[in-house]
Amino acid sequence: MANKLRSKDFNQLEIFSNQTISLSMSIMKKHYKWNKKEEHLNLIKNIKQNPEAYIDDKILGIIAKEFYQTETKEDVPIALNSKEVELNVFGRPLIKSNAYQQMKTAMTLPIVQKAALMPDSHLGYGLPIGGVLATENTVIPYAIGMDIGCRMSLTIYDTTERFFKMHEHKFKKSIINHTAFGLAKVIDHAQEHEFLDRDVFHQTPLLKRLKSKAARQLGSSGSGNHFVEWGLVEIKDDEQVGLAAGKYVGLLAHSGSRGFGASIAKFYSELASHQSRLPHKMRHLGWLDLNQDDGREYWMSMNLAGDYARACHDQIHKNVAKAVGLKPICKIENHHNFAWKETVDGREMIVHRKGSTPAGKNVLGIIPGSMTDPGFIVKGKGNDASISSASHGAGRKHSRKETVSRNTKSEMRKQLKQHNITLIGGALDESPFAYKKLEQVMSYQSELVETIGKFFPRIVRMDRDK
């Protein structure tokens, strides 16, 4: 195994194209199988540095063409947008200038056609959280982020608040015993899901390598603001939901694609950055062309990561609900870190939503509050100005460091008691003090979504307690 070539070996040679990596691995295995790993890498390095010397070789010329095409491109810095691109901002009084300026910087990319900022927006990586960016036939991996497919899912059960209160200890045990949070945490029994049986894992060396990680972490959640909550649901009579108006018990989860999605994001963000001809400080916003192999590979991998995030949520809801003997009657779910092909102003575009809820006409979604504030169940209005988007939550009011310096654990415990919340885990930097008031955020997006229900948290499980 020590002699086996891996993607990371090529990355160290600054080779990031999956096509080039796969091609090189295949040729080395078939024609140079007796060579040592170091000899393989030295040969590939030499081909990369001097492709002209190998271009006529019947075997190595195939690899040389990969680098020869790259080397002949002019490395001239690309011109940024000088024209003003449409940016629509919702809830400007709630958005700090650093998030606004971060979006303005991203809008100078020549591929950007339209942008929007949601009222929960705050400074992020690549794009501000709450940022929406429409491009034409190109995708920016870093603008989607490391947690591809981070999402909300709410399962509703036909049972009463009285039943919940009578068996509250059992509900609490269900999320203690059947959820796992954090970098190295996994569910302590094997998880099965059709996702793991898909042939797509053989499409690229990266996906093949990541399958075992996906299997290990299936059904678990990340750290930070990810959570699983039992609570009470109040919902209107709405044909999109298909439930009678009333009160129910619900299970709400927030998490993404774990290490599987993060590895995909890192690989293709680095690839796009290395291929970029943007100014150095903007290289992280490099994009991939969806007409090219690298772009198609990322798009396939991104969608797979989104499906994996959904599979994790499937397992979380299945495992937790089974422990209390409940069967679902309704499920509402949505991604909020993803890219979609959508029609914008009459043209197909790639809509990047970085911490933003899809809000197309009659599309259902969930916008959560803090660990004490109720979340909103919404139905989109398909507003063109917001690129059919809405906020993905309340949005941070203070950074993690600032929240910890401003508040104490005793203040946090007092808040939880006042709102009748049982907290399992959960650090001070994720306390209610860290977030804007969701009611205020929602007041700035009445043109974007219609409220059709609310979720009131009662038992909250998060990653850590410190």
Number of C-alpha atoms within 10 A of each C-alpha: 5 7 10 11 19 17 18 14 16 20 15 10 13 14 19 22 21 22 15 18 22 16 14 22 20 13 15 20 14 10 11 14 12 11 12 13 18 12 12 20 18 12 14 22 16 13 22 22 14 15 23 16 13 19 19 13 12 8 13 20 18 17 21 26 19 19 20 19 10 14 15 8 8 8 11 8 11 12 12 15 15 10 9 11 16 13 17 16 19 23 17 16 10 18 22 13 13 13 20 19 13 18 26 16 16 21 26 18 21 17 19 19 21 23 24 23 30 32 29 32 33 26 22 18 15 23 29 25 29 31 33 31 29 27 23 19 16 22 29 26 32 24 29 30 26 23 27 35 30 27 28 27 23 25 22 23 20 14 15 14 15 10 10 18 11 11 12 16 11 14 20 21 13 18 26 16 13 22 24 25 24 16 14 11 16 19 18 11 8 11 15 13 14 7 18 17 9 9 9 14 18 12 14 15 16 20 18 13 15 16 14 12 13 22 18 17 24 27 30 25 30 24 17 17 16 21 24 30 26 27 22 24 26 17 20 17 13 13 9 11 17 11 15 11 14 11 20 18 23 24 25 28 23 22 27 32 32 28 20 27 26 16 20 23 24 16 19 26 26 20 23 26 21 16 17 20 17 21 14 10 7 16 19 22 24 26 25 25 17 17 10 10 14 19 21 16 18 23 20 14 24 23 17 23 28 24 17 26 30 25 20 25 28 16 19 26 23 17 18 23 21 13 15 15 7 15 14 15 11 14 15 17 19 22 27 31 26 26 27 16 14 16 15 19 12 7 9 15 23 23 29 27 32 32 31 28 30 31 25 22 14 15 18 23 28 29 24 25 24 22 28 22 19 20 23 25 25 23 24 23 20 20 16 14 19 26 27 25 29 38 33 29 28 25 27 22 20 16 15 16 11 12 20 18 11 10 15 14 15 10 13 17 15 11 17 18 13 10 14 13 19 19 20 19 16 21 19 24 24 23 24 20 21 23 22 20 19 22 14 14 22 23 12 20 18 13 16 27 27 18 18 18 20 20 28 24 27 21 22 22 23 28 22 15 13 8
